[in-house]
Amino acid sequence: MSYSDLTQYPKLYSNSYWGQGRAPLISDKYYTSPDEMVENRNRFVQEYDIKKSLNYNKQPGYLSDYIMYLLNGTGKHRNLFDHIESYGTSNGTIIIITSPYMENPPQHEAFVPIYKMYHGMATTYMQITSKQEIMAINKQRRIAARTFI
């Protein structure tokens, strides 16, 4: 049984790294409780009106470019981006979550902490954004790259 199967939204989470993980039979001392992560995942869908996964093969190109930028191009913030997931809401916004294994990761102005959604020792951070905002950032990066060459 996978973690996604434990949620009320298995199809939504089955395409995430967390959701594909095998659910342990018992909690280990480092995990907190699988039930807490499942409850928080259900809460996330309900609070933010999540309608679709934008992970892996369901991720549009503009979003993939932006996430690669977060992973590779943000200098001191690089350690903040681990276990990245992205979701679409009913009103068209995009929510990106990241859950690094760090007690005090560097702060990033676009990401705010929320309840734990990955692991008891990983704090989860969230950015609420839009396709238009992401595309504008990607465009600025392309322009900057051309002037640098």
N, C-alpha and C positions, 0 to 999 in steps of 0.2 A: 504494500500500500504506500502511495506517495503522499507527501504533505498536501498537495493540492486536493487529493481525495478527502482529506479531513475537513476542508472548508465547505461553506455553503455554496461556493463558486468554483468547483473543480475545473471547469473549462477555461475560466478566466486565468487561473494560476498554473495550469498544466504546461504553459509555454514559458514559464520562468525557471531560472536555475533553482530557486528555493522550492517551487512546486514540484519539480522533478525529483527532488531528494526523497530517499526512502525514510519513512517515518519510523523512529525508534520505538521499541516496545516499552521502554521505560525512559524516564528523563535521566540525563547524566547531570552531574553537579555543575557543569559549565553551561548547560543549555537553558536554564531557568525552567521553562515548561513548554513542551510543544503546544499544549492547550492555549497558553498565553499568545503564542505567535498566531495560531489559528483564529483565536478570538479577535486579535488585532487586525488580521487580514480581512475577516468578515466586517469588522467595524469600518475599516478603510473604504471598502466597496460601498457601504451604506452611507457613510458621512460625505464622501466625495462624489457619489453617484457615478461610480466607475462602470463603464459599459463595454470596454474592450481592452484586450492586451495589445501592446505595441512592442512586444519583445521578439527578438530573433527574426524569424522569417516574416513576421507580421509588422516589422518596423519599416516605415517609409524611409526613403533615401535621405531626405533632409534631416530626419531625426537621427539616423545612423551617423551622418556627418557631424552633427552636434555632439553626440555622445563620444565619438572618437576625439573630438576637440576637448571635451571634459577630461577624458582619460589621458590624453597626450600633451595637451597644450596649455595647461593652467598652472604650471609651475608649482608654487608652494601648496596649491590645493589638490595636487595629484592624489595624495593619500586619502582624501575624502571620498574618492570615487571607487567604490568596491561593491560588487553585487548590485549593479545598476539594473533597474527595471523601469519600464515606462507603460503608462496606461492612458486611455482616452476616456473622457467623461461625456455625459449626455449633452452638455452644452458646447462640446467641441474643444474644451481646454485639454492640455496634455499635462500629466503629472509624472514627474521623474522622481524615483526614490533611489537612494543609495544607502548602504548599511556597512560602513567600515568597522573593522575590529580595532578601534582606537578609543581610548578614554577621552582624549581632548584633541580631536582632529582640528586642523586649521579651519577657521570659519570662512564661509563663502557667502557673500551677500545674497545670492539667489536661493540658497538652501537653508531651510529651517528645520530644527529637530521635531520629530513626532514620536509616537509610541513605537516600541521595538517591533519590527516586522520580519526580521531575518534570523536572529540568534540572540540569546540573552546577553551575550558579551559584545554585541554589535549595535551601536546606536543608529537609528534610521533617520535620515534627513530627506526632505521633500522640496521640490521646486514645482510651482504651478506656473505654467507658461502657455504659449499658443504657437500654432504653426507659423504665424506671421512673425512673432518675436524670434523664433528659432531661425527662420529663413533670413531675417535681417542680420542676425549675428553671423550666420554662415557667409552672407554676402560681404560683410565688413572684413571677415577673415580672408576671403578670396582677394579682395581689393588690396588689403595689407600685404598679402603674399606676393602679389604682382609688383608692388612698389619696392619690395625688398630684394627682388631678383636683379 
